[in-house]
């Protein structure tokens, strides 16, 4: 069974682009467009990796990360923040329990190596 990635991203264009890139690498990917959906899907599917935007329509992504860290089903799941709003917030992102932080416009350059780093068997 292929490893799975949950993308929590409110922009359909960005979410679908990430999903296509992940699937091209041979992994499964699903998209949640809100914090509430992301939280629910993470608990239900137990993904191997979570890509999390910070600017979600219903809640701050950092609050989602904190809650996922306190949930037994997702406590050990790597959470990578992929957001347009990353300048000067790395310490807050890491304090919320996220594994790494990437700017959306730069993530494409390290995408393949980063995904493989977290999903290698």
Secondary structure, DSSP 8 states (H G I E B T S, - for coil): ---EEEEE-S-HHHHHHHHHHHHHTT-EEEEE-SHHHHHHHHHHH--SEEEE-SB-SSSBHHHHHHHHHHSTTTTTSEEEEEES--TT-HHHHHHTT-SEEEEHHHHHHHHHHHHHHHH--
